[in-house]
Structures are given as C-alpha cells and as structure tokens.
Amino acid sequence: MSKHVSCRVVSPPDPSCAPSGPPPCPGKQDPAQSGVVAGGPSPTGVTLGKRPGMGGRCLAAAPSAIKEAEQVQGSSAAGAGAPGTATAALAATMGSPSCCLLLTLVLLSSCAAATRKCNLQGLWRNELGSNMTLSALDAVGTFSGSHHTAVAATDKQILVSPLQGSQQHTSAKGHPTFGFTVQWQFADSTTVFVGQCFVDRRGKETLETTWLLQEEVPSRKDAWKATRVGTSIFTRIK
C-alpha cells in the first residue's frame, strides 16, 4: 500500500509560475533545475521563472537577468524612500511666483540683449586709457566729439582734440560701422579711425577700431615713414 504525501509550499508561488500539478516535496528536484526547488523560491532566494515545455515547473532565472532586476529594484527602492520628493520640490519651486518672476526677468533680459542696437553716443575709453566723447547722431548719421589721448610721441602737452565722423545706417543686427577723423591740437598730425560697434549678450558695448596716423614730414623723401597703423578697442564708460 502506497502512501500519499501532501506537500505545502510555505511561500506562495508567483501566479505566473504556478505548477500544473501537485508541487514536489522539498528536497525533490527537477534534473533541469540544478538544485532549485520548483513551485516556490529557492533556498538562496533566486527568483523562479516558468520554463516552457517543462509541465509548468519553475526554473531559476539567468544570473544576468537577476542582477539587472536587482539594480532596477534597488533604484525603485531608493526612490520609494522619499516618493516624489525631488519632483514635488521642483514642481513647487517652478510654480512659485518668485520663480516665475525670475524666469520672466531672465527671458526679457536675454531678448533685450539680443535685440539691443549699439549706440555711439557717450563716453568711451580704450586699452591705453585714452578717453573719447561722441555726440548724438544727426539726421544723416554724422557726429562730433573729442579725443583725449593718453599716449603721444611728442614732448608737448597733450590736449583734448576735436573729432568729426559719420556712422553707416544701422543694420538689422545693430552692429553699425563708422569712421571719424581726429585733428590733434598738440601735434602736426591727423588720425583717422574706422571700426564697428558690437554688443555682446550681456549688453556690453565695444568699438573695434583700426587707425591710420599721418604725421607731417619735412620732405617727400621722408613720406615712407609718415604713416602709422594700429588698432584700438574702446569700451563704454558712460
């Protein structure tokens, strides 16, 4: 007379991994399971999976799949410790009136810097410390002003010198070209400047110029040394 042994699984099996027949008793193993008990968790905690064609018996998942699942589970558990904390804080910050006001100001300042056109009128200073004052443009784009150079190849006292110039029509980008002539009051020379006005993203204006200085010489044979050329960058002071 044979005995019928009833076996009960301590931990409920995964519904997707339910055995098709009575679960084997602890200790009984499927040869293809390599030590994993069918119908429930293994003694080592390995997740069981259903293997097709094996009568619904459960087999251990591949190690790579287990590792990936553990990583996903760890990430989920870390996020579950404070559910939606970062998202909620970000949403609360973005929705606050102060944040909306700050964002609006940033956008407006960026748009203003992008559309701002360079204006020659004002007080400028170059890298050598020379100061230049330019007046407002008239209807045809001409202007006047003064130049007080900080350097000169002369022993005479440096004086403020007048200048006259004109600006080309302002382009759509707001970076006009211009030119002006300085009539030095303390030397027998004349300097012409040509350049372009630029405005960066922060609204800083600079005048990038190239100059030609023509010095008076005693005779034609000395004309070869009468002209000097250089560059100068002016930034707005006022």
C-alpha positions, 0 to 999 in steps of 0.5 A: 500500500502506497502512501500519499504525501501532501506537500505545502509550499510555505511561500506562495508561488508567483501566479505566473509560475504556478505548477500544473500539478501537485508541487514536489516535496522539498528536497525533490528536484527537477534534473533541469533545475540544478538544485532549485526547488520548483513551485516556490523560491529557492533556498538562496532566494533566486527568483523562479521563472516558468520554463516552457515545455517543462509541465509548468515547473519553475526554473531559476532565472539567468544570473544576468537577468537577476542582477539587472532586476536587482539594480532596477529594484534597488533604484525603485527602492531608493526612490520609494524612500522619499516618493516624489520628493525631488519632483514635488520640490521642483514642481513647487519651486517652478510654480512659485511666483518668485520663480516665475518672476525670475524666469520672466526677468531672465527671458526679457533680459536675454531678448533685450540683449539680443535685440539691443542696437549699439549706440555711439553716443557717450563716453568711451575709453580704450586699452591705453586709457585714452578717453573719447566723447561722441555726440548724438547722431544727426539726421544723416548719421554724422557726429562730433566729439573729442579725443583725449589721448593718453599716449603721444610721441611728442614732448608737448602737452597733450590736449583734448582734440576735436573729432568729426565722423559719420556712422553707416545706417544701422543694420538689422543686427545693430552692429553699425560701422563708422569712421571719424577723423581726429585733428590733434591740437598738440601735434602736426598730425591727423588720425583717422579711425574706422571700426564697428560697434558690437554688443555682446549678450550681456549688453556690453558695448565695444568699438573695434577700431583700426587707425591710420596716423599721418604725421607731417614730414619735412620732405617727400623723401621722408613720406615712407615713414609718415604713416602709422597703423594700429588698432584700438578697442574702446569700451563704454564708460558712460 
